[in-house]
Structures are given as C-alpha cells and as structure tokens.
C-alpha cells in the first residue's frame, strides 16, 4: 500500500528527486497527520463528514474533572469515527488552570498533542 505525504495546509510533498513523497512503512506519518487534522477541526469541518474533535467549542468552560472526562470522550469519538479502532490509541487530558493539553498515544508513543486555552477565545487550538 502506498501512502502519500501531505503538507499541513493541503497539497502533496515532493521528495528531493522531484517525485511524489510517500510515508515510510516504519513511521506513522500519515496517521499522525490525520490525528492532528481531526484534533484541530470543528465537528463539521469536513462538510459532509463530522470527524473533527471540535475542541474550540469548549473554550470558556470550567476545567473540572467532568470537563476532562467529557473532553477525553469527545476526542476518542472523533478519532474512532471511521479511522482508528478505540482500543488502538489512548487519549490523555491534562489541565493547568486555563490551559488544557490533549495528548494522543498510539502504541505507547506520543503521536499528537494540542494545547487549548479555555479562557481566551482569541487563541485557537495549537
């Protein structure tokens, strides 16, 4: 199976020889890109496919244990919707006053993370 490398904002990468770049079978480049896209996308960010985690919708909420569990479920739902089996990854949510870190692990390796500032709507998911 061939898996093409994509640039963050769309388009296909070219390798040094000018050919279309493909991901390595030894790395999880493609999975990492898809996870990052789903973490940063709104629920309906892909128009017909509700696959985004919609983290920005949580800005302004109080970061309590219920928030943490709810956010973890929200991310798990986004990643398992037609993409990863639920038992193939782990989602951890760490809260620090107004900052929330969402970490996604695959095979006990940190694959992707985003930072959400819950008190400042002008700051988007990073």
C-alpha positions as CSV (number, residue, x, y, z in Angstrom):
1,X,0.0,0.0,0.0
2,X,1.3,3.5,-0.9
3,X,0.6,6.4,1.4
4,X,1.4,9.9,0.1
5,X,2.8,12.6,2.3
6,X,0.7,15.7,2.6
7,X,1.5,19.2,3.6
8,X,-0.2,20.6,6.6
9,X,-2.4,23.0,4.6
10,X,-3.0,20.7,1.7
11,X,-1.0,19.6,-1.3
12,X,1.4,16.8,-1.8
13,X,5.0,16.8,-0.7
14,X,7.7,16.2,-3.3
15,X,10.9,14.2,-2.4
16,X,14.4,15.6,-3.2
17,X,14.3,13.9,-6.6
18,X,11.1,15.7,-7.6
19,X,8.8,12.6,-7.3
20,X,5.8,12.4,-5.0
21,X,6.9,11.7,-1.5
22,X,5.4,8.7,0.3
23,X,5.4,7.9,4.0
24,X,7.8,5.3,5.4
25,X,6.4,2.0,6.5
26,X,8.4,2.3,9.7
27,X,6.8,5.6,10.8
28,X,3.3,6.7,11.5
29,X,3.5,10.0,9.5
30,X,0.1,9.6,7.8
31,X,-1.7,8.6,11.0
32,X,-0.1,11.5,12.8
33,X,-1.3,13.9,10.1
34,X,-4.9,12.6,10.2
35,X,-4.9,12.7,14.1
36,X,-3.7,16.3,14.1
37,X,-6.3,17.2,11.4
38,X,-9.1,15.7,13.5
39,X,-7.9,17.3,16.7
40,X,-7.9,20.8,15.1
41,X,-11.1,20.5,13.0
42,X,-14.5,21.6,14.1
43,X,-17.2,18.9,14.2
44,X,-18.4,19.8,10.7
45,X,-15.1,21.0,9.5
46,X,-15.1,18.5,6.6
47,X,-18.6,19.4,5.5
48,X,-20.2,16.0,4.9
49,X,-18.1,14.1,7.4
50,X,-18.4,15.1,11.1
51,X,-14.9,13.9,12.1
52,X,-13.5,16.9,14.0
53,X,-12.9,16.9,17.7
54,X,-14.4,20.5,17.9
55,X,-12.0,21.5,20.8
56,X,-12.6,25.2,20.2
57,X,-16.2,24.8,21.2
58,X,-15.0,24.1,24.8
59,X,-13.4,27.5,25.2
60,X,-14.9,29.3,28.2
61,X,-15.8,26.1,30.2
62,X,-14.6,25.4,33.7
63,X,-11.8,22.9,33.7
64,X,-13.1,20.4,36.3
65,X,-12.9,16.6,36.4
66,X,-16.2,16.3,34.5
67,X,-14.8,18.6,31.8
68,X,-11.7,16.5,31.5
69,X,-13.6,13.2,31.1
70,X,-16.0,14.8,28.6
71,X,-13.2,16.2,26.5
72,X,-11.5,12.8,26.5
73,X,-14.7,11.2,25.2
74,X,-15.1,13.9,22.6
75,X,-11.6,13.3,21.2
76,X,-12.0,9.5,21.4
77,X,-15.2,9.8,19.4
78,X,-13.5,11.9,16.7
79,X,-10.6,9.6,16.3
80,X,-12.6,6.4,16.3
81,X,-15.2,7.7,13.8
82,X,-14.2,5.6,10.7
83,X,-10.5,5.9,11.5
84,X,-8.8,4.2,14.4
85,X,-10.2,1.3,16.5
86,X,-10.9,2.6,20.0
87,X,-8.5,0.0,21.6
88,X,-5.6,1.1,19.4
89,X,-5.0,4.6,21.0
90,X,-5.2,6.4,24.3
91,X,-6.3,9.9,25.0
92,X,-5.0,11.8,28.0
93,X,-6.2,15.2,29.0
94,X,-4.1,17.4,31.4
95,X,-5.5,20.6,32.8
96,X,-3.5,23.5,34.1
97,X,-5.7,26.3,35.3
98,X,-6.8,27.8,32.0
99,X,-4.7,25.6,29.7
100,X,-5.6,22.1,28.6
101,X,-3.2,19.7,26.9
102,X,-4.8,16.8,24.9
103,X,-2.3,14.0,24.2
104,X,-2.9,11.1,21.9
105,X,-0.8,8.0,22.2
106,X,-0.6,5.1,19.7
107,X,1.4,2.0,20.7
108,X,2.6,3.9,23.9
109,X,4.2,6.6,21.7
110,X,3.0,10.2,21.8
111,X,1.6,10.7,18.4
112,X,-0.1,14.1,18.6
113,X,-0.9,16.8,21.1
114,X,-2.8,20.1,21.1
115,X,-3.0,22.9,23.6
116,X,-6.3,24.6,24.3
117,X,-6.5,27.9,26.2
118,X,-10.0,27.7,27.8
119,X,-10.1,31.3,28.9
120,X,-9.1,33.1,25.8
121,X,-11.3,32.7,22.7
122,X,-8.8,34.6,20.5
123,X,-6.3,31.8,20.9
124,X,-7.1,28.8,18.7
125,X,-6.2,25.2,19.2
126,X,-2.4,24.9,18.8
